[in-house]
Structure formats: C-alpha cells, structure tokens
Amino acid sequence: MIARPTIRRLSGHVIDLIAAGEVIERPAAALKELLENAIDSGADRIEIALLAGGTGRIEVVDNGCGMTPDELLLAVERHCTSKLIDDTLVQIKTLGFRGEALPSIGASARLRLTSRTPHADTAWLLAVDGGIITPPVPTAGVPGTRAVVEDLFFATPARRKFLKSPRVEAGHAESTVRRLALAAPHCAFLLRMDDRVVLDLPVQTPLSRAQAILNETDALHPLDEQRQELHLTGFLAGPACTRSTATGQFFLVNDRPVSDPVLKTAIRIAYRPLIEPGRQPVVALHLRMPMEALDVNVHPAKTELRFADEAAVRSLVIGALQRGLGRGAGGGGQRISLQRARPAIHYPPPESHPPVTPVSPVPQRVQGGFADTGETFAPAARRLEPPVAAPSVSGQSYPLGAAVAQVLDTYIIAVAEDGDLVLVDQHAAHERLTHERLLGQFGAGRIRAQRLLLPEVVDLPSRQADQLLLHREMLSTLGLEIETFGGGSILLRTMPDLLQGSDPSTLLRDLAEELFDDPDLTPGDASAVERRMDAAIARMACHGSIRAGRRLNADEMSALLRQMEQTPRAATCSHGRPTWLKLSRTELERLFGRIR
C-alpha cells in the first residue's frame, strides 16, 4: 500500500525559492526589478552594466533617494515595501509594490546592495547569498543605490539550465531597458554590455525618447485622444513603416510598461487594412486611466493587467489609431533607405521613353477621370472619378509637388515643394484611392453598381460557386448581383461603378478565395463577415485600378497626386506597400558620392 501523504509547512527558504522562480525567470527579469526600484527611487540617471547578457553579472547604479541601514534590511525581507499608500492594492502609482524583487534575487543569486541617503555621512553595504543575509556595514559610496547581482541561479541550478546563450539573454535585457527607458524620459539611461556602450540616452522629451527607442527619427506621428476618463497619447509610424516582429510596439498604462492582449489586438485591427500580412506596425502608446479601472496585481512580473472595461479600451485605441492613420499622402511618406536602395539603373531604348512634360504643381480641374483629356482608357485601367473638383490654388499646399515625368509607364516622378524628389507607384496609389471610395460607398449603405448590358457567366469550382450563392445578399452590398447558372457557373448581372472594365471572372474567383476561406463564415454572422469585408474591398480595388504599364499624360499624373493628398491612408496601397517614396537633396548627393 502507498503510504498516506501528510501535509507539512514548507521552510521559509523553500518558500523563498519558489517565489523567486515566479519573479526572476532570467537575467532580464532581475534587471527589470532593479530598474523599477531605481526609477521609483526618484533617480534621474541610471547606469547599467551587464556581463555575458546578465548571466555573469548585473550592475545597476542610480542617484535616487537611497536607503538607511534599517531600510536595507527590510528591503531584502519578503513583502516589505515603501510603495503602497494603503492596503487596497488600488492606488498603485509606482512600478514596484509587491515587496518580492530583492528577496527573490537574493534567494537565487549573490546580491550586494550599497546605498546612501543624501544627508548621510556614509554609505552602507548589505550582502545576500542564496537567502543568507549579512547585516549592513559602513562603506564608501555616493548618494543613491548600487545593486550588483552575480552567480544568478547558483542556489537554483535547475533554473540555470534553462538559460539561453549570452547573446540571447543580452537581447532580452536590452529590450527590458528600452521599455523602461520609454516609460521614464525624465531619466537618463546608460547601458553597457561587456564594456560596450549599447544605449546612452540623456533626459529627453517623450517624442525624442520614442524616436530613440523605436529607431525612427521622422516617421512618427503624435497621437492624443481622450474619451471620458480614458486618455491615450503616444506616437505611431505610418503603415509603410513596418517590421517583421512586434519588437517595435511599446505599451504603457499609467506609466507602467505592459504586455497586454487587449492592446495588441486593438493595434492589429487598426492596422490590418493598411499593412501586408505578416508585418508588424511600429507604435508607442500610453494609456492613462483611473486606478480603480484596472488591476495590476495579476502576475508577480507586473507586466500583465486587467481592465474593468476592455471594450471601452479596445474601442478607444482602434478609433484613435484609425483616425491617426487616416491622413492623405501629404501627411507623411517613406524616405528611401540608402542601405537598401542602391538603384540598378536600366535605360530603355529611346523610342520607348515616355514624354517628359513639366507640370505645374497647381492641380487641373478634374472632371471625368484623372483629367478631362478625352482619351479612352483600356479595360481595367479606367479613369478615376474624383469625389469633388480639385481645390483652388490660393493658400493650398501640395506636399507631393509637381509631376514632371513618367518612367517605365509605371512610376511618376515629381518634385515636392521643398525640392525633394518624389516617386509614385501609379497602380498602388490608384488602388488606395479606389479602395477608399469603395469603403465610403459601403459605409453609406451600399456600393453603387451598374447593370451589365450582357450578364457575365463565370465558371468556378462548385464549392466556391456554392459559397458565393450562399452569401449573395452580402455580395449585393458590394455591388455584385449574382445568381446560379447551373453547375459551378455563376451569372453576374451588376458590377460596381468604380470597377467597370475589370475582368468579372478574375474578380469573382479572387473574392471567393478572399471571403470564404474562413471556415467560421456563415450567413447572418455579421462579425465574421466584417472580418473579411475590408479584405474583399481591397481585392476589388486592386481589380479596379490603373495598371503598371499604362501611360499617363501630364494632367492625369498631376490629378493623381492631388487626389492622393486628399485621400485618407494614401501612403500605402490596400496590401500595405508604399505608394510613394521621397529622396531628399542630402540622400541624392550621397548616392552620387558628393557627400558621405
């Protein structure tokens, strides 16, 4: 028979080791706790030195308020803190508050704390080795606190086996410093790794700190919106500035760096119509809200939280980002990176060169297309129908400048007002214009359609045809009226006005793939349909846009630039690719070797 187990009380040492495993899982976690203590101490300068990514040594020096000998002893005792003003765990205004960080580090490593208050005659040194405390002794030291951690996890060898290489651990540590540095622009940060300076940040404005942390100098746009007691500020990069991972996304809630699924989801939804699948936007957001409206005491690491009203937070973030992104092409573009844009120049035969016609930056009056030239466009490259006539010239700004040429029958060359060179992809730009018009009509209730003189018969695989017919009511709101024609054939009776001239069969096949590869999509499921609607409209916009290879005249090029400046989200096409790029004089001179 198996002996009956008995319940026993764990020793204080074992309790400390268990708790340490929750708080300190890798060097970056220990560094995070030390940095939070330094920021909470009122420091305006923090220096960090790491060896082997923190696996060898972690040192954090601050010029904060310091600690007395008695406070040093309490600081390494579990659940002792100076940061809670009451016992409700609601009014938490500091980064730390649980009183677990230093005891956890001391339980699993060798910890040395040297601290001195501003008016003390001497500093005091306290040592903790695997939970064993050596009382404070006088020592030399300047006001502030110096924390040194060595032999991390020597007391918990099982945890040490799971450490990654020093290079990987260094990456996590640097990310930790960057997150906290973003949260405290009032504080200078110096980070050394193996005697190499990695970060040297002075006291900065929030914008300068965001630019330094995100490695973006001129692509960030400010954000400031308030809804009742929720206040969202921060900076966002345009949709043409993306990364392959989410390392360029930073979230603060009441000055606390967090990793929250609600905020991540909101950002993904806001950027989804604008960026390529698999790419990640670049943002730094700070949400301020009443302390009573969230719970930060969710996990010992304090990076997770719960919102009392997740829907309100999600709605504010999505709406604010969409409004921030909803600017015309004049609201910011993408400069060419010289490291990835050494152009290979190809010269086509002279007879294939399009005419180079100087164009005034003053827009032409647009009527039936880009400009009223009387020229007939080829199918799938019909003339654009602008919503209004072009604006008057007085006091008007034209950031994309004057179109001067078209090259390869695909790219428009323009000179901006500041003299910079602007390159426009005509298909990508027109695709965005068409997309926004389709969205506007859809938002008004229904996309305007025109009945075909001869209905088009489109043959599809039976599964796709059945799905299209199953959702014919939804398709009718997109301007596509269909009915069965037997077997896998579909009879198309109407096409959206903006897509006249497009190939109906290709359009329906693409829509079948775009809309109905979602197994959860069922008739009447509004949320599921909404998930795919913008993607479907984006696919329709692509079919209704002028193509690369279509030669434009001077008036058409100029009209395209003017409409881009007036159209929301015109910096990228419907698939997230840039519609225009800019080269400054400095960048041109560097390309030609005039400067270095």
Order of alpha helices (4+ residues) and beta strands (2+ residues): alpha-alpha-beta-beta-alpha-alpha-beta-beta-beta-beta-alpha-alpha-beta-beta-alpha-beta-beta-beta-beta-beta-alpha-beta-beta-beta-beta-alpha-beta-beta-beta-beta-alpha-beta-alpha-alpha-beta-beta-alpha-alpha-alpha-beta-alpha
